[in-house]
């Protein structure tokens, strides 16, 4: 499937990436502050998930940037 992204779609992906970056930062910071092991585990899972999602978003953005250069 050959899809191209409109500018507003690319900007929305940037917004999502910014939000997930804040989520990752907060989860990692809170891991250091909490003493409950179950909560630490939840925060660690959230940090791992946010990292994977940011990698996916990075891939989407790099494809969008690559298409813009060829136009």
C-alpha positions in Angstrom: 0.0 0.0 0.0 1.6 3.3 -1.1 0.2 6.0 1.1 1.3 9.6 1.4 0.8 11.8 4.4 -0.8 15.2 4.3 0.9 18.0 6.3 -1.8 17.9 9.0 -1.4 14.2 9.4 2.4 14.6 9.9 1.8 17.3 12.4 -0.6 15.1 14.3 2.0 12.3 14.5 4.4 14.9 15.8 1.9 15.8 18.5 1.4 12.2 19.5 5.2 11.7 19.6 5.5 14.7 21.9 2.8 13.4 24.2 4.4 9.9 24.3 7.7 11.5 25.1 6.1 13.2 28.1 4.5 9.9 29.2 7.9 8.2 28.9 9.7 10.9 30.9 7.0 10.9 33.6 7.0 7.1 33.9 10.8 6.9 34.2 10.9 9.8 36.8 8.1 8.3 38.9 9.9 4.9 39.0 12.6 6.6 41.0 10.2 8.2 43.4 7.7 5.4 44.3 8.4 2.7 46.9 5.5 0.3 46.0 6.9 -2.5 43.9 3.7 -3.1 42.0 3.5 0.5 41.0 7.1 0.4 40.0 6.4 -2.6 37.8 3.5 -0.8 36.1 5.6 2.3 35.5 8.4 0.1 34.0 5.9 -1.5 31.7 4.6 1.9 30.7 8.1 3.2 30.0 8.8 0.1 27.8 5.5 0.6 25.9 6.1 4.3 25.4 9.6 3.6 24.0 8.3 1.0 21.5 5.5 3.4 20.4 8.0 6.2 20.0 10.2 4.0 17.8 7.1 3.3 15.6 6.2 6.9 15.4 9.9 7.7 14.5 9.5 5.3 11.6 6.3 6.9 10.4 7.9 10.3 10.6 11.0 9.3 8.7 8.9 7.8 5.9 6.9 11.0 5.7 10.1 13.0 5.6 11.5 10.8 2.9 8.5 11.3 0.7 8.6 15.1 1.2 12.1 15.2 -0.1 11.2 13.3 -3.3 8.3 15.7 -4.1 
